[in-house]
Amino acid sequence: MENISKKPRLYNANIFAEHKATDNLTWEYLGKLNYQEIDFQSHSINNSLAQNNQVETTNFFTKHNFNLTYRIDEKSAFLTNAVYAKSRAPQFFSLAPGLNINEEFSGNVLQNNQDSRFDKETFKLRLDYYRSFGNLKWRMVGDYTGIANDLNSVLTAIQDDNSTYTSEEYQNNLKYGYKLPSLFTSLSYMYQKKYGFGLSLQGQYYDFLLEDKIRNTRLDEQNFVLSSTVKALYNFNRKSGIMASYSYSEIAPQENNLFEGVVLTGFRNFRNNEADFKFLKTHSYDLSYNYHDFFTLTTFSAGLNHSYRKNNFFSRTLINAENTISTSFLLPTGNKDYGLFVNAEQYIHFLRTTFQLNGNYNLSFDKNIVNDSDLRDIQMRNLFVSLTLRPGLKGKFGLENTTNFSNSEYFLEETLQNTFSSLTNNFKLIYKIGERLRANTVFSFVAPDLDSINNYWFWDTEIYWTSKNKKFDYSIIARNLTNNTRFETISISDYSKRISSHNLIERFVIGSVSFRF
């Protein structure tokens, strides 16, 4: 059990500039600066052991995005995009009493301390050219990406004999980066608005550097990757059509799957990797049907999708009374995902109501290892259904009601292990007086677990008014008028069920003024 208190302080600044130099030339710049300080405190009970931990984190992030668009003529255009981003996140984590990380020590650990820092720098430059030849459209993209990552972490234990212990097993000094020039081209063809075909190819040249200074390992290699996508479209008539696509991609491993030193991520959780620098190879298939009739206000779409990864990272999890250790490793065996979705909207005139249905069902096949088990076959089934009703009321009022249902099931070797269902319902009442004054109120019912009696009611209200010259906006916002003080969420996996209870801000009303010039 864990009781968490988190106090973030966020300083955020954005700047946007846009200029239309000529009718054919436009540029824009978007800059972002984000600075965040987080004080995180936790009081936990770990197998009857009371523990306190504290995390102090400082996040700094800046991003600069420049776009230029030049229309050469009515059939061609040229775009340029440049992005520079940099972030750093130093963190100090202390846990008292701590967990023993020294197999040769039999005493008590007074405290664990972990200093870590993650830095990332990214530069991207893209040159994009479009050209239309009647029914044939061509696109050519030249792209360059440079990424540099640095991870440093040290975990120490202060033992009751006043000695301090650490080892290389609990340290990281990792540098990971790559230079990635790539070339992308695509062709799409449409014949009489009935038949369509598209083909795209992308060649990427990876120049990698992976250096682990703790384990004295260095990997410097180059790799050429070719990805492709094929699409086909057939329209039965102006209202309906069918589309199929296939794509193949190879994805480079991310930095969170490459560090080998053990990192403490919670009061009982450790994580590391068995680093493997192979690309993840993925095949994806999609088939969809679409129907649109704007005269009868009817839309319908349904589709199937499937993805297959030939190799993937899996997890080896060791759980004992004191801690949980998860190790990610790569296997030459993959996982499979299947999906089905249905979206429909229909206006029924005699009811004066629009019905909207959205649903999807996902089936996943995965693998993992828990304690001393063999590689286990895990099956996950997830269902989500949403139904919205919008009655067409006359006058100043509007109504909308949305009901959401979700169900998750986990199977181990075809035997049901865990299941979980939830239900929410939102009823929204909209009141509009002219163009300048409007209000809405929302009543929400939330059942986080249908097998539990812990259900919640929420009530929120908003009132907005715009000045006559449209330069000032005034609002009154009321939240949590039912004054719920706690809220429970539930999540499951194939071997666990986690219940989290959140303290909520008591009912409040705020007023705000915004202006534009």
N, C-alpha and C positions, 0 to 999 in steps of 0.2 A: 504494500500500500504506500502511496506517495501523496503528500499534500504540497501543492506547488503555488508559489507566489512569484509573479513576473511583473517587472516595472520597466517598460521601455520608454526611452526618450528619443524622439525622432525629429531631426531637422532636415527639411527637404526643400529644394529650390529647383525650379524649372524655368527655362527661357526658350521662347520660340520666336523665330523671325522668318518671314516669307517675303519674297520680292518677285514680282512679275516684270522682268526687264523688258520683254517684248511679248507680242501675242504668241510667239513660238518658244520663248525661253523663260523658265521659271526655276527659282531655287528656293530651298528652305533649310533652316538649321534648327535642330532641337537639342538643347543641352540640359543635362540633369546632374544634380549634386545631392547626394544622400549621405547623411551621417546619423548613426544610431548607436545609442548606449543602452545596454540591457543588463539589469540586475535580476538575476534568477536565483531564488532560494527554494529549497525543498527539504521537507521533513518526511522521512520515510521509515517504514518498518519492513525490514528484510529478514524473514525467517526469525521473528521475535527480536531482532537487533534494531534498536532505534538509531537512525543515522541522520546527520544534517549535511547538506551540501550546498555550495554557493558557486555560481557561475557569473563571472564578469566578462562581458563581451563588448567589443567596440567594432562596429561595421562601418567602413567607408566605401562609397561607391560613386563613381563618376562616369558619365557616358556622353559622347558627343556624336551626333548623327547629322550628316550633311547630304542633301539630295539635290540633284540638278536634272531637269527634264528639258530636252530640246526636241521640238517637233520639226523634223526636216521637211516633210510635206504631208499631204493627207494620208499617205500610205506608209509612212515610216517615221520612227522616233528613236531618240537616243537618250538613255538614262544613265546617270552616274550616282553611285552611293558610296559614301565613306563613313566608317564607324570606328571610333576609338573608345575603349572602355577599360577602366582599371578599378580593382577592388582590393581591399585588405581586411582581414578579420582576426586580430589578436584576441586570445581568450585565456582566462585563468579559471581553473576548475579545482575546487577543494572539496573533499569528502571526509567527514569525521563521525565515528571511527572509520578507518579505511579498510580496504580489502587486501589480503595478503598476496603479493605478487612475487614473493621470494620463497621458492620451494624448500630452501634449506633453513628457513626461519620458522620456529614453532611458537613464538610469542604472539602478542597482540600488536596490531597496527593502529597507531593513534590517528593517522591522517594520510590521505592520498592527495598529492598536488600534481596538477597537470598544466603545463604551459604549452600553448599551441598557437600557430599562426598560419593562415592560408592567404596567399597572394595570387591574383590572376590578372593578366594583362592581355587584351585582345585588340587586334587591328584587322579591319576588313575593308577591301576595296573591290567594287563591282562595276563593270562596264556592261551595259545592257542595250542591245540593238533589236528593234522590231521592224519587220517589213511585211507588207501585205501584197499578195499577187492575186487579187480577185478572191477566189474561194480558197486559195492556199496562203497560209500564214507561216512566217519563218521567224525564229528568235535565236539570237546568238548571245551568250553571256560569257564574259571573261571575269574570273574571280580570283582574288588572293586573300588568304586568311593566315594570320600569324598569331599563335597563342603561346603564352608562357605561364606555367603554374609552379608555385613553390609551396611546399608543405613542411612545416617544422613542428615537432611535438616531442615532449619529454614527460613521462609519468614517473613520479617518485613516491616512495612510501616512507613515512616517518614511523619507526618502530619503537616499542616501549622501552628499549634499552638506549634510547636517544640516538640511535644510528639512522642513517638515511640510505635507502637502497633504490637503485634503478639498474637497468640493464639495456643492452642494445635491442632486446626483444620488445621493449616498450618505448622505443624512440623512432622518430622519422626525420630524415633530412632529404627530402625528395624534390628533384627538379624534373619537370615534365613539360615538354613543349613541342610544337611542330609548326612547319611552314607548309602551306597547302595552296599551291596554284591549281586552278581547275578550269575546264572549258566545258560549257553546256550548250547544246543546240537542240532545237525542237522544231518539228514540222506538224502542222495540223491542216486537214483538208475537209471541206464541207461541200457536198454535192446536192444541189436543189433542196437544201434544208432537210434532207431525208437521211443521207448517209454521211457519217463523219468518221475520220480516222486521225489518230495522233501518234507520233513517235518522238521520243526524246532520248538522248544519250548524254552521259556526263563522264568525263575522264578527270580523275583527281590524282595528283602526285603528292604523296605524303613524304615529308622529310622529318623524321622523328629524332628526338633526343630524350632519353629516359636515364636519369642518373640518381642512384641511391647511395649517398655518401656514408650512411651508417653501415651498409652491407658491402660497400666497395664494389658495386656493380654498375655497369654502364652499357647502354644500348643505343647505338646510333645507326639507323638503317633507313632505307627508302623503300617505298611501296607504291605501285601504281594500281589504282582501283577504277573499274569501269562499271557504271550503273546504267540501268535502262528502264524505260516505262513505255508501255503500249496501251492505247485506248481505242475503243471502237464504239460508235454510236449509231443507233438506228431509230428513226422517228416513224411510228406507225401512221401518225397524222399530226396535225398542228397541236393536239392536246397531249399526246402521250409518246413516250419513247423509252428505249432500253439502252443501257450503257454498261460495258464491261472493260476491265483494265487489269493489267499485270505489271508489277514492278519488282526489280531486283536491286538490292543495295548492300553495300558493305560499310559497316560503321566501325570507326576506330574505338578502342577501349577508352573509357573516361577515367579521369584522375581518381575518382572514388573507388575504382576497382584495381588500383595499382600500388597503393601503399601497403607495406608488409608489416610495419611496426604496429603493435597493439595499441589501440586508442580507447580510453574510457569515455563512453558516451552517456552514462547515466549512473545512478547509484548502485546498479548491479550489472550493467551491460558493458561488454567489451566487443570491439570489432577490429578485424584486420582482413588481409587478402593473401591468397597465393597468387602473386602477380603473373599474368600471362598476357603476352602482347599480340595475340591473334585478333584479326578482325571478326566482327559479328556479321554473319551472312544471312540476309533475310529475304524471303520471297513473300509477296503480298498479292492477293487476288480480291477483286471487287466486282459485284454484279448488282445493278440497281434498275428499278423501274419507276418512272415518274409520270404523273398525270396531273394536268392543270386545266381547269375550265373556269375562266374568270367570269363568264356570263352567269353560271350557277354558283359561283363562289365555292368551288370544290377543288381541293388539292389532295393528292395521294402519292406517297412514295414508299417504296419498300426495297430492301436490299440484303444481300449476303456478303460477308467478307471473311477472309481467311488469311492468316499469316503463319509462316513456318520459318523458324530460325534453326539453321543447321548446327550451330554451336551456341552456347550461352553460359552466363555466369549463374552458378547455383550456390546455395548456402549450406554450410555445415554448422549446426547449432548444438552446443553443449550446455545443458542446463543442470545445475546442482543447487544445493541449498543456499549457497552464498552468491553465486553470480551466473550470468548467461554470456557465453562467448560465441560469437558468430564469425565464421570465416567464409569469405567468398572465394570461389574457385571456378575455373573454366573447364567445361567438358565438351568433347566432340559429339555431344548429343543435344538435341534442341528441344524447344517447347512449341506447342501448337495452340493457336487461338482461333475460335470460330465466333462469328457474330451475326445477328439478325436484327434488323431495325424496321419499324413501321411508323410512318408519320402521316396523319390524315387530318383534314379540316373540311367541315361541311356546314353550310348555313341552311337550317331547316326553317322554311318561311312560316309555316302555320304556328310554329313555336316561337318565332321571332328570336331565335337563338343560334349562335355559332358554337359548334362542338369541335374541339381540337384534341386529338389523341396522339401521344408520342410514346413509343415503347421500344425497348431493346433487350435482347437476351444474349449473354456472352458465355461461352464455354471455353475454359482454358485447361491445358494439360501441362503440368510442371513437375519438378522433382526437388527433393531436399533430403537432408540427413539430420536426424535428431538423436543426440547422444550416440550410442553405439549401434544405431540401426544401419541397415543397408540403404542404398539409394532408394528412396520411397517415391512411388508414383502418386502425385496429388492432382485431383480434379476439382476445379472451381466452377460453380454455376451462379451467375448473377442475372437477376431479372429486375427491370425497372419499367414502371408504367405510370404515365401522367395523363390526366384527363382534365381539360379546361372547358368551362361553360361561360359564354359571354352573351347574356340576354340583350337584345336591342331595345332598350327602354327609350321612350320619347321624353323630351325635355332635358333637364340639366343633370339627370342622374345617370350613372353607368355602374354596372355590376360585373364582377368577374370572380369565378370560383375555380380553384385549381386543387386537385387531389393527386398526391404522389404516393406510390407504393413501391417498395424495394424489398427484395429477398435474396439472400446469399446462402450458399451451401458449399461445404467443403467435404470431399470424399478422399479417403485413404484406401488405396487398393480396392476401390469400388464399394467401400463401407462408409456410410455416413458418419462424419465426426462432429461437425458443428453446423448449425443453421441459425439464421437470424433474419427477422423481418421487421420493417418499420413502416409507419404511415404518417403523412402530414396532410393537412387541409388548410388552404388559405382562402379567405373570403374577403374581397376587396370592394369597397364602395367608393365611387368617385363622384364628386359634386363640382360642377363647373359653372361659374357665373361669368359669361362673356370671355374675353381673351386675357383678362388681367388677373382674375381671382379664381383659384381652384383649390380643392381640398380632397383628400382621400384618407380613408381609414381602413386598416387591415386587421382582421381577426384570424388568428392562427391556432390550429390544434396540432400538437406534435406528440406522437407515440413512438419514442425511440426504439422500443422493443415490444412487439405485440404479445410476447409471453410474459410481460411485466405489467404491473398496475400503475407504474409511474408515467402518467400522461401530463401534458402541459398545455395551458392556454395563454396566448399572448395577444396584446392589443396595442397597436401603434397608430398614430394619427399625424398627418402633416397638412399645413395650410400655407399656400404660396400666393403672393401678390406682387405684381410687376407695375412699376411706375408708368405714367403715361408716356414719357419719353423713352421708355424701355432701357434706361441706363441703370436703374436700381431694382434689385430683387429683394423682397423681404419674405421671411419664412418663420413659422413656428412649428417645431418638431417635438412631438411627445413620444417617448419610447417606454416600453414595458409597463404600460398602465395597469396591468394585472399584478404588478409587483412580485414577479417570480424572483426568488433569491438564489435558487440553485437549478442547474439543468444537467441532465445525464446524457452521455453519449456512449455507445457500445460499438466495439469492433471485434472481429473474430479472425482466426486463421485456422489452419488444419489441426493445430494442437493447443490453441489457447483462446481465451475470451477475456477481453479487457473492458472494464467499466470505468469511465471517467466522469467525475462530477465537477461541474464548473460553477464557481460563484459568479452571479450576474450583478450588474449595476442596477441599483434600485430604480424605481420609476423616476423619470426626470422629464422636464420640459425646457427646451432651449430656443432662443431666438437668434436669427442671423440676418446679416445684411451683406449683399454682394453688389458690386458695381462694375461697370465696363466703360471704357473710353476709347 
